[in-house]
């Protein structure tokens, strides 16, 4: 069957299955959303946020891009985070990377990738920041996996730098930031358990917590 046509057939089956369980399912969805989690993940077609977490529609606000980045100058991710924090009032923000990430792999290679260069430079900056640790890892695959983890950590820090997050966290002690990695080989979702309180103390003298702007 043509995959494009199958999408719409699958959609109809999904609609029927939801209505069979709850005739008011879509009426309730149309009333609005109140997700508890903001998920920032990779656009990779193998990594579907809702399926791997078992989260239902309306429970998780999702933003995806190449290599799950939160660049300081990216208005797209900044708008998503601002909306999730200030308007949806999410309780958790999870940045989720995954092993065998094509974007991270590309950033490790010394080649000109055209329009991708500025985007992947964010990952190369992560490598530069952690090059001492990474260069000690002789096995290339393990170095690749570690860069995936460090990239998640640095994107979480970029969230923590944002004034909108700082202001609400200082007032309410939430949303909590989490760093996750999805292991495609096993299907397991891994919490990296990053020590954000310590990181927050480390950046406090550089980034003015609770500052008025959203940069």
C-alpha positions in Angstrom: 0.0 0.0 0.0 1.2 3.5 -0.7 2.5 4.9 2.6 1.0 8.3 2.0 -2.5 6.9 1.6 -2.0 4.6 4.5 -1.5 7.6 6.8 -5.2 8.6 6.3 -6.5 5.0 6.6 -4.6 4.7 9.8 -6.0 8.0 11.0 -9.6 6.8 10.4 -8.9 3.6 12.4 -7.4 5.6 15.2 -10.5 7.9 15.3 -12.8 4.9 15.4 -10.8 3.3 18.2 -10.8 6.4 20.3 -14.6 7.0 19.8 -15.3 3.4 20.6 -13.7 3.9 24.1 -15.0 7.4 24.6 -17.6 9.1 22.3 -16.6 12.5 23.8 -12.8 11.9 23.3 -12.3 14.6 20.6 -14.8 17.0 22.1 -12.7 16.9 25.3 -9.5 17.4 23.3 -10.9 20.5 21.6 -11.5 22.2 25.0 -7.8 22.9 25.4 -4.6 21.4 26.7 -2.9 21.4 30.1 0.3 19.3 29.6 2.6 18.8 32.6 5.7 18.1 30.5 7.6 20.0 27.8 9.5 17.5 25.7 12.4 18.8 23.5 13.6 16.0 21.3 15.2 15.2 18.0 13.4 15.1 14.6 14.7 11.6 13.9 11.9 9.5 12.4 12.9 6.6 14.7 12.3 8.6 17.9 8.6 9.4 18.5 8.0 11.1 21.8 4.5 10.0 22.6 5.0 6.4 21.6 8.1 5.7 23.6 6.7 7.4 26.7 3.1 6.2 26.5 1.9 9.7 27.0 -1.7 10.6 25.8 -2.6 13.6 23.7 -2.8 16.7 25.9 -0.3 15.5 28.5 3.0 16.5 26.8 3.9 19.6 24.8 6.4 18.6 22.1 9.2 20.4 20.2 11.5 18.6 17.9 14.5 19.7 15.8 17.7 18.2 14.4 19.8 17.0 17.4 17.4 18.3 20.1 19.1 21.7 20.3 18.1 24.8 22.3 20.5 27.4 20.7 20.7 30.8 22.4 19.7 32.6 19.2 16.9 30.3 18.0 13.6 32.0 18.2 11.7 28.8 17.5 12.7 26.8 20.5 12.7 30.0 22.7 9.1 30.6 21.8 8.1 27.0 22.5 9.8 27.1 25.9 8.4 30.6 26.8 4.9 29.4 25.9 5.2 26.2 27.8 6.6 27.9 30.9 4.5 31.1 31.1 1.2 30.0 29.5 0.9 26.2 29.7 2.5 26.2 33.2 4.3 22.9 32.6 5.9 21.3 35.7 8.7 19.5 33.8 11.0 20.2 30.9 12.8 17.2 29.4 15.5 17.5 26.8 15.8 14.1 25.1 18.7 13.0 22.9 19.2 9.6 21.4 22.2 7.4 20.6 23.0 7.0 16.9 21.9 10.6 16.3 22.7 11.7 12.8 23.1 15.3 13.7 25.6 14.6 16.4 27.5 12.2 14.1 27.6 14.9 11.4 28.9 17.4 13.8 31.8 15.1 14.6 33.0 15.0 11.0 35.3 17.6 9.5 33.3 18.5 6.4 31.3 21.3 4.9 27.6 20.5 5.2 26.3 23.8 3.7 23.2 25.3 5.4 23.6 22.8 8.2 26.9 24.3 9.3 25.5 27.0 11.6 23.1 24.6 13.3 25.7 21.8 13.8 28.2 24.4 15.1 26.1 24.3 18.3 27.1 20.6 18.8 30.7 21.3 17.8 30.8 24.0 20.5 29.7 21.3 23.0 32.6 19.1 21.8 35.0 22.1 22.2 33.7 22.7 25.7 34.2 19.1 26.7 37.1 18.2 24.4 39.4 17.1 27.2 37.0 14.5 28.4 35.9 13.4 24.9 39.5 13.1 23.6 40.4 10.7 26.3 37.8 8.2 25.0 39.6 6.1 22.5 36.6 4.1 21.2 34.9 6.3 18.6 31.4 4.8 19.2 31.7 5.5 23.0 32.9 9.0 22.3 29.9 9.5 20.0 27.5 8.3 22.7 29.1 10.5 25.3 28.8 13.5 23.0 25.1 12.7 22.7 24.8 12.8 26.5 26.9 16.0 26.8 24.8 17.7 24.1 21.7 16.9 26.1 23.3 18.4 29.2 24.3 21.6 27.4 20.9 22.1 25.9 19.4 21.7 29.4 21.8 24.4 30.6 20.6 26.6 27.8 17.1 26.2 29.2 18.3 27.1 32.7 19.9 30.2 31.3 16.6 31.6 30.1 15.1 34.3 32.2 11.5 33.0 31.8 12.7 29.7 33.4 14.7 31.4 36.1 11.9 33.7 37.1 9.3 31.0 37.5 11.7 28.6 39.1 12.7 31.2 41.7 9.1 31.8 42.5 7.7 28.3 42.3 10.6 25.8 42.3 9.4 24.6 38.9 9.5 23.6 36.1 12.1 21.0 36.8 14.6 20.4 34.0 15.6 16.8 33.1 18.1 15.4 30.6 17.1 12.1 28.9 18.6 9.8 26.3 16.7 7.3 24.3 18.7 4.1 23.6 17.4 3.0 20.2 19.1 -0.4 20.5 17.3 -1.4 23.7 14.2 0.9 23.6 15.1 2.2 27.0 14.6 5.8 28.1 17.5 6.9 30.3 17.4 9.7 32.9 21.0 11.2 32.9 20.3 12.5 36.5 22.2 15.7 35.8 23.0 17.7 38.9 21.2 20.9 37.9 21.3 22.6 41.4 25.1 22.5 41.2 25.1 23.8 37.6 22.7 26.6 38.6 25.1 27.7 41.3 28.0 27.6 38.7 26.3 29.9 36.3 24.7 32.3 38.8 27.5 34.8 38.8 27.5 35.0 35.0 23.7 34.8 34.3 21.6 37.2 36.3 18.8 35.0 37.7 15.4 36.6 37.3 16.6 39.2 34.9 14.0 41.1 33.1 14.8 40.2 29.5 14.3 36.8 27.8 17.7 36.4 26.2 
